[in-house]
Amino acid sequence: MNEIIQRLIDKTGIPEDKASIAVDTVVNFLKEKLPAPVAGQLDGLMTSASSENAGAMAAGIGALGGLFGQKQKE
């Protein structure tokens, strides 16, 4: 999760404490809205997030956009 927080800091310039709150808020929102089995996998993704699996995690999170009506980019 630290990598996601750092990316948010890099892209927005917000302080680390605010970035951490933002990431926690989004993750908790997703866990509330997703089916229980998928929400459980989200916990696993967040705890194992590292530079070697960040691409896979980003792809998985991008795919979640479809659950909320967002169109996939081609």
TAVEN-V86574 format. One line per field, one symbol per residue. ss: DSSP state (~ for helix, > for strand, _ for the rest). phi: phi as a letter, one per 20 degrees, with the letter a starting at -180 (. if undefined). A space follows every 50 residues. Layout:
# TAVEN-V86574
ss: ???
phi: ???
This chain:
# TAVEN-V86574
ss: _~~~~~~~~~~~___~~~~~~~~~~~~~~~~~~__~~~~~~~~~~~~___ ___~~~~~~~~~~~~~~~______
phi: .fffffffffednffgfffffffgffffffffeeggffffffgffffdfb ffdfffffffffffgffdnefffe
